[in-house]
Amino acid sequence: PAAPLEAVFFPLKLCPLGTEGPGVSVSEERQSPAESGGVTIIYNPYASLSIEQQRQKLPVFKLRNHILYLVENYQTLVIVGETGCGKSTQIPQYLAEAGWTAEGRVVGVTQPRRVAAVSVAGRVADERGAVLGHEVGYCIRFDDCTDPQATRIKFLTDGMLVREMMADPLLTRYSVLMLDEIQKKRGDLRLIVASATLDAEKFRDFFNQNDTGDPSKDTSVILTVEGRTFPVDIFYLQSPVPDYVKSTVETAMKIHQMENDGDILAFLTGQEEVETVVSMLIEQARALSRTGMKRHLRVLPMYAGLPYPEQMKVFERVSRNVRKVIVATNVAETSITIHGITFVIDCGFVKLRAYNPKTAIECLVVVPESKASANQRAGRAGRNRSGKCYRLFTVMFPQNTLWLFTQSAVLQSLAPVLLLVFLRGSSCVLKSSLDMHCRLTEPLGIRIAEFPLNPMFAKMLLESGKKKKYKTTSYFSSYSIRHLLNLKYSVSSWRGA
């Protein structure tokens, strides 16, 4: 067997943290509720079993009756369960089987990403032997795969649920909603708030409508579902590196040459970095194969703008003499679980949308990752067996950065959210800051709120129609759906154009 990577890794000089043997043990992985929040695409290691046997293998199965009891007796159920325990795929089916979809009612499940909504809906449809779009469907932007008369389990993105609330504030079609967070509900609407890293007590207290002090009258309750995780050894650099992109390539190649079985997942900040690393790894892998090395590399990108069929390639099996290297953005932190990942390379940074109040513009900025994000990335290596996480920063780096941030929402503009709140007639959230005359203007303010766009873009579209500025309108309209255009240009070539 090859020598341990940490004993020969030069010039990065990875060193273990602490004194508990090689690295720090991470016994469980928790993901942030932002997902970003609570969505999972599972690569199925039990494909050879029957559907029913596969369902029974999931950790959530043994709590099926308990979950149904709590949903029946509490208005809000807060579920804390690790990634891969079966929250997203099984709980909606348990509810449907227990009669929560009778009389035309619907069980709704929100997902933070479009690819997750489509994939989880497809998996649930397969398990139920249904045609996708009939009993089980999904609704994402520009793609509504549901039947209003037949769909009983509906997966949708958070934004689509908000749009439904504009037409039906009480969500009267739904009997149960499974989501990451919500502000207000009907008295007869059941909520399941599920995530892998929920601050469960705060959510329970927020939704609890019991003012008597009698615990027997609580309206919300917490349930914890055990997951399947393995220890992960974490290694830090002894000194900072000037170029984490280049260091990612070096680390991946060292792992490939020095370590035994196990696929690699490398985290970077954006599409351009992902494409750069993929190109460099492919070039080095080809050079290595010419030296006679029997094990080959299959390098795959993973980022939000990648076409759906290309994203699904990361779940494909490879032969024994091939090691997968998946180069991804933070889309791989919480929305996917990939079987076979043993090694994680963490660059230590993430690209987030940040609002600049001076310019009133949101832009993408690269910032140090949060502590929750770092733990989430490390946990990717412990899904199927013990793993290793190589962090391309020193042990002191987290103490000098913004590790207190757990959600990107703290950096984003609240204007679109507040416009929707005002559109629904709920101005109380700003009562202390606004006078009694603060309300949406008609018709411009109301129409801006109805657009699923940044308020500035929405106003520009409305005004450009009046002034016949059609070229500008077409440009921004195309930009808002750029992920659907599947342009054959890389980020670097676009910038050079």
C-alpha positions in Angstrom: 0.0 0.0 0.0 1.1 3.6 -0.6 2.6 5.7 2.1 0.2 7.9 4.0 -0.4 11.2 2.1 0.3 13.4 5.1 3.7 11.8 5.5 4.9 12.7 2.0 2.7 15.7 1.0 5.1 18.4 -0.1 5.2 21.4 -0.6 1.8 21.8 1.0 3.0 20.2 4.2 -0.3 19.0 5.6 -0.3 18.5 9.3 -2.8 17.0 11.7 -4.6 19.2 14.2 -4.4 18.2 17.9 -3.0 15.2 19.5 -5.6 12.5 18.9 -3.6 10.6 16.2 -3.7 11.7 12.6 -6.3 14.5 12.5 -9.4 15.5 14.2 -12.4 13.1 14.3 -15.6 14.4 13.0 -18.3 11.9 14.1 -21.3 13.7 12.6 -22.0 16.1 9.8 -24.6 18.8 10.0 -25.7 21.1 7.2 -27.0 24.6 7.2 -30.7 25.4 7.1 -30.1 27.9 4.4 -30.0 25.5 2.1 -29.6 27.1 1.8 -31.7 24.1 3.7 -32.6 20.4 3.9 -32.5 18.8 0.5 -30.8 15.6 -0.6 -30.1 13.7 -3.8 -29.0 10.2 -2.8 -26.9 8.0 -5.0 -28.5 4.6 -4.1 -26.1 1.9 -2.9 -29.0 -0.5 -2.4 -30.0 -0.6 -6.1 -30.0 -4.4 -6.2 -32.7 -4.6 -3.5 -36.4 -4.3 -4.1 -37.9 -0.8 -3.6 -39.6 -1.8 -0.3 -36.3 -3.2 1.0 -34.5 0.0 0.0 -37.0 2.1 1.9 -36.6 0.0 5.0 -32.9 0.4 4.9 -33.2 4.1 5.6 -32.8 5.3 9.2 -36.0 7.2 9.1 -38.1 4.0 8.5 -38.0 2.9 12.1 -39.6 6.2 13.2 -42.4 6.0 10.7 -45.2 5.5 13.2 -43.7 8.0 15.6 -43.6 10.7 12.9 -47.2 10.1 11.9 -48.3 10.3 15.6 -46.4 13.6 16.1 -47.8 15.1 12.9 -51.3 14.2 14.0 -51.0 15.7 17.4 -48.8 18.7 16.9 -49.1 21.6 14.4 -45.4 21.8 13.9 -42.8 19.0 13.8 -39.2 20.0 13.9 -37.1 17.1 12.5 -33.3 17.1 12.9 -31.8 14.3 10.7 -28.5 13.9 9.0 -28.1 13.9 5.3 -29.1 10.6 3.8 -31.5 9.5 6.6 -34.5 9.6 4.2 -36.2 12.8 5.3 -37.0 14.2 1.9 -38.0 11.0 0.1 -39.8 9.0 2.8 -41.7 11.4 5.0 -44.0 12.7 2.2 -44.8 9.1 1.3 -45.6 8.2 4.9 -48.0 11.1 5.0 -49.7 10.1 1.8 -50.0 6.5 3.0 -51.6 7.8 6.2 -54.4 9.7 4.4 -53.0 13.2 4.4 -53.6 13.5 0.6 -57.3 12.4 0.8 -60.0 14.6 -0.6 -57.7 16.3 -3.1 -55.3 17.6 -0.5 -51.5 17.9 -1.3 -48.3 17.2 0.7 -45.8 19.9 -0.3 -42.1 19.6 0.1 -39.8 22.6 -0.6 -36.3 22.2 -2.0 -33.6 24.8 -2.1 -32.3 23.9 -5.6 -34.0 23.0 -8.9 -31.9 20.0 -9.5 -32.9 18.6 -6.1 -36.6 19.2 -6.6 -36.5 17.3 -9.9 -34.3 14.4 -8.7 -36.1 13.8 -5.4 -39.5 13.9 -7.2 -38.2 11.4 -9.7 -37.0 9.1 -7.0 -40.3 9.2 -5.0 -42.3 8.6 -8.2 -40.1 5.5 -8.9 -40.7 4.2 -5.4 -44.4 4.6 -5.7 -44.5 3.1 -9.2 -46.1 6.4 -10.5 -45.5 8.4 -13.6 -43.6 11.6 -12.8 -46.0 14.5 -13.1 -49.1 12.5 -12.1 -49.4 11.4 -8.4 -45.9 12.8 -7.7 -44.7 16.0 -9.4 -42.4 19.0 -9.1 -42.7 22.7 -9.8 -39.6 24.8 -10.5 -39.1 28.0 -12.4 -40.0 27.5 -16.1 -41.0 23.9 -15.5 -44.3 22.8 -13.9 -44.5 19.0 -14.0 -47.7 18.5 -12.0 -51.3 17.7 -12.6 -53.7 20.0 -10.7 -56.2 17.2 -10.5 -53.9 14.2 -9.8 -50.7 15.4 -8.0 -50.7 14.6 -4.3 -47.0 14.8 -3.5 -45.5 18.0 -4.8 -41.8 19.1 -4.7 -41.1 22.7 -5.4 -38.5 25.3 -4.8 -38.9 27.9 -2.0 -39.4 30.6 -4.6 -42.3 28.8 -6.3 -44.0 28.3 -2.9 -43.7 32.0 -2.3 -45.4 32.7 -5.7 -48.2 30.3 -4.8 -48.7 32.2 -1.5 -49.3 35.4 -3.5 -52.4 33.9 -5.0 -53.4 31.8 -2.0 -51.9 33.2 1.2 -53.3 30.4 3.3 -52.1 27.6 1.0 -55.5 26.0 1.2 -54.6 23.1 -1.1 -51.9 21.8 1.2 -52.6 19.5 4.2 -48.9 19.3 5.2 -45.9 21.4 4.2 -42.4 20.1 4.7 -39.9 22.9 4.5 -37.0 24.7 6.2 -38.7 27.8 7.5 -42.0 29.6 7.2 -43.5 32.7 8.9 -47.2 32.1 9.4 -49.7 29.2 8.9 -53.3 28.2 9.1 -54.5 26.5 12.3 -55.2 23.3 10.5 -52.0 23.3 8.4 -49.3 20.9 9.6 -45.7 21.9 9.2 -42.6 19.6 9.1 -39.4 21.7 9.5 -36.5 19.4 8.5 -32.8 19.9 8.2 -29.5 18.4 9.2 -28.3 21.4 11.1 -31.3 23.0 12.6 -31.2 25.0 15.8 -34.1 22.8 16.8 -35.0 24.5 20.1 -35.2 27.9 18.6 -37.5 26.7 15.8 -39.7 24.8 18.2 -40.1 27.8 20.4 -40.8 30.1 17.4 -43.6 27.9 16.2 -45.0 27.0 19.7 -48.3 28.8 20.4 -48.6 27.5 23.9 -48.6 30.5 26.3 -49.9 28.6 29.4 -46.6 27.1 30.5 -48.1 23.6 30.4 -45.9 21.4 28.3 -48.8 19.1 27.5 -50.4 22.0 25.5 -47.3 22.6 23.2 -48.1 22.9 19.5 -44.6 22.1 18.3 -42.2 19.2 19.0 -38.7 18.1 18.1 -37.7 14.7 16.6 -34.1 13.6 15.9 -33.4 11.0 13.3 -30.1 9.2 13.5 -28.0 9.1 10.3 -25.2 7.1 8.9 -21.9 8.8 9.3 -18.3 7.7 9.8 -15.3 9.5 11.3 -13.4 12.0 9.2 -9.8 13.0 9.9 -9.2 16.7 9.2 -5.8 18.0 8.1 -4.6 21.6 8.0 -1.7 23.4 6.3 1.3 24.3 8.3 1.6 27.6 6.3 -0.8 29.4 3.9 -0.6 28.8 0.1 -0.6 31.6 -2.4 -2.9 29.9 -4.9 -5.5 27.5 -3.6 -6.6 26.6 -7.2 -3.1 25.2 -8.0 -2.9 23.6 -4.6 -6.2 21.9 -5.2 -4.8 20.2 -8.3 -1.6 19.2 -6.4 -3.5 17.8 -3.5 -5.8 15.8 -5.8 -2.9 14.3 -7.7 -1.1 13.4 -4.6 -4.2 11.6 -3.2 -4.5 9.7 -6.5 -0.9 8.6 -6.4 -0.5 7.8 -2.7 -3.9 6.7 -1.4 -5.9 3.6 -2.1 -9.6 3.3 -3.0 -11.9 6.3 -2.7 -13.2 9.1 -4.8 -12.3 12.8 -4.4 -14.5 15.8 -3.9 -12.9 19.2 -4.2 -14.6 22.4 -3.3 -14.0 25.7 -5.1 -15.8 29.0 -5.2 -17.2 29.3 -8.8 -17.6 28.0 -12.3 -14.4 29.6 -13.6 -12.2 28.0 -10.9 -14.0 24.6 -11.4 -13.3 24.7 -15.2 -9.7 25.6 -14.6 -9.1 22.8 -12.1 -10.9 20.3 -14.3 -8.7 21.2 -17.3 -5.5 21.0 -15.2 -6.5 17.6 -13.7 -7.4 16.1 -17.1 -4.1 17.3 -18.5 -2.1 15.8 -15.6 -4.1 12.6 -15.6 -3.3 12.1 -19.2 0.4 12.6 -18.6 0.2 10.2 -15.6 -1.4 7.5 -17.7 1.4 7.7 -20.2 3.8 6.7 -17.5 2.0 3.3 -17.2 -0.1 4.0 -14.1 -3.0 1.5 -14.1 -5.5 3.5 -12.2 -7.2 6.3 -14.2 -8.9 9.5 -13.2 -12.4 10.6 -14.3 -12.7 14.3 -13.7 -16.2 15.8 -13.5 -17.4 19.4 -12.8 -20.4 20.2 -10.6 -21.9 23.7 -10.4 -25.3 25.2 -10.5 -25.1 26.5 -14.1 -24.1 23.1 -15.5 -26.8 21.4 -17.6 -28.8 18.8 -15.7 -27.5 15.8 -17.7 -24.0 16.8 -17.0 -24.7 17.3 -13.3 -26.1 13.7 -13.1 -22.8 12.3 -14.3 -21.3 12.6 -10.8 -23.7 9.8 -9.7 -22.6 7.3 -12.3 -20.6 4.3 -11.3 -17.0 3.8 -12.5 -14.9 0.7 -12.9 -12.5 -0.4 -10.2 -9.4 0.9 -11.9 -11.0 4.4 -12.2 -11.1 7.1 -9.4 -13.6 9.9 -9.7 -12.6 13.5 -9.0 -15.6 15.8 -8.6 -14.7 19.5 -8.7 -17.6 21.4 -7.3 -18.9 24.7 -5.9 -20.9 24.9 -2.7 -23.8 23.2 -4.6 -22.3 19.9 -3.5 -22.3 20.9 0.2 -26.0 20.3 1.0 -28.0 19.4 -2.1 -26.2 16.1 -3.1 -24.9 13.0 -1.4 -22.5 11.1 -3.7 -21.7 7.5 -2.9 -18.0 6.7 -2.8 -16.5 10.0 -1.7 -13.6 9.3 0.7 -11.4 12.4 0.3 -12.5 16.1 0.4 -10.3 19.0 -0.5 -11.6 22.3 0.9 -10.3 25.6 -0.4 -11.7 27.5 2.5 -13.7 30.1 0.5 -17.2 30.4 -0.9 -18.9 32.8 -3.3 -22.0 34.4 -2.0 -24.4 37.2 -3.0 -23.7 40.3 -0.9 -25.7 43.5 -0.8 -23.8 46.8 -0.9 -26.1 49.4 0.8 -24.0 52.3 -0.6 -24.5 51.3 -4.3 -27.8 49.4 -3.6 -26.5 46.6 -5.8 -26.1 42.9 -5.1 -23.0 41.2 -6.4 -21.1 37.9 -6.0 -18.1 38.1 -3.6 -15.6 35.5 -2.5 -15.5 35.3 1.3 -14.1 32.8 3.8 -16.5 29.9 4.4 -18.5 29.7 7.7 -17.8 27.1 10.3 -21.0 25.3 9.4 -19.9 25.2 5.8 -16.5 23.8 6.6 -18.0 21.1 8.8 -20.5 20.3 6.0 -17.8 19.9 3.5 -15.7 17.7 5.7 -18.8 15.5 6.4 -19.0 14.7 2.7 -16.1 12.3 3.2 -17.8 10.3 5.9 -21.0 9.2 4.2 -20.0 5.6 3.4 -16.8 4.9 5.3 -14.0 6.7 7.2 -12.6 9.6 5.2 -10.1 12.4 5.2 -10.6 16.2 4.6 -7.6 18.3 3.5 -8.2 22.0 4.3 -6.1 24.3 2.3 -5.7 26.8 5.1 -4.0 26.9 8.5 -5.5 26.0 11.8 -5.4 29.7 12.7 -7.3 30.8 9.6 -10.9 30.1 11.0 -10.2 32.1 14.1 -9.3 35.2 12.0 -12.3 35.0 9.6 -16.1 35.3 9.6 -16.9 31.9 11.0 -19.9 33.2 12.8 -21.9 33.5 9.6 -24.1 30.4 9.2 -26.3 31.7 6.4 -25.7 33.7 3.3 -29.0 35.5 4.0 -27.4 37.9 6.4 -25.5 39.4 3.4 -28.4 39.7 1.0 -30.9 42.5 0.2 -34.3 42.2 1.9 -36.1 44.4 -0.6 -37.7 41.5 -2.7 -38.9 39.8 0.5 -40.3 42.9 2.0 -42.2 43.8 -1.2 -43.8 40.4 -1.1 -44.7 40.9 2.5 -46.3 44.2 1.7 -48.1 42.7 -1.2 -49.8 40.3 1.2 -50.8 43.1 3.4 -48.4 42.3 6.3 -46.6 45.5 7.1 -46.1 44.7 10.8 -42.6 43.5 10.2 -41.5 47.1 9.7 -44.0 48.8 12.0 -41.2 50.3 14.2 -39.4 51.8 11.2 -42.3 53.0 8.9 -45.2 55.3 9.5 -48.8 54.4 8.9 -48.8 55.7 5.3 -46.1 53.2 4.1 -47.8 51.0 1.5 -47.2 49.8 -2.0 -47.9 52.3 -4.7 -50.4 51.5 -7.4 -50.0 50.1 -10.0 -46.1 50.3 -10.2 -45.3 49.0 -6.7 -47.7 46.1 -6.9 -46.5 45.1 -10.3 -42.9 45.2 -9.2 -43.7 42.9 -6.3 -45.3 40.4 -8.6 -42.2 40.0 -10.7 -39.8 37.3 -9.6 -36.9 39.6 -10.0 -34.7 42.1 -8.2 -36.9 45.2 -7.7 -34.6 47.3 -9.8 -34.7 44.9 -12.8 -38.5 44.6 -12.4 -39.0 48.4 -12.6 -36.6 48.6 -15.5 -38.6 46.0 -17.4 -41.9 47.9 -16.7 -40.5 51.3 -17.6 -38.6 50.1 -20.7 -41.8 48.8 -22.2 -43.3 52.3 -21.9 -40.2 53.9 -23.4 -39.7 51.2 -26.0 -36.2 50.3 -24.9 -36.5 46.7 -26.2 -32.8 45.9 -26.6 -32.1 46.6 -23.0 -35.2 44.6 -21.9 -34.1 41.6 -24.1 -30.6 41.7 -22.6 -31.7 41.5 -19.0 -34.5 39.0 -19.8 -31.9 36.7 -21.4 -29.5 37.2 -18.5 -32.2 36.1 -16.0 -32.5 32.7 -17.8 -28.9 32.3 -18.8 -28.8 28.8 -17.1 -31.4 27.6 -19.7 -29.5 28.8 -22.8 -26.7 26.2 -22.4 -24.1 28.5 -24.0 -20.9 26.8 -25.2 -18.7 29.4 -23.6 -16.6 29.3 -20.5 -16.5 32.1 -18.1 -13.0 33.1 -19.2 -14.0 33.1 -22.9 -17.1 35.2 -22.1 -15.0 37.8 -20.3 -12.5 38.0 -23.2 -15.3 38.5 -25.7 
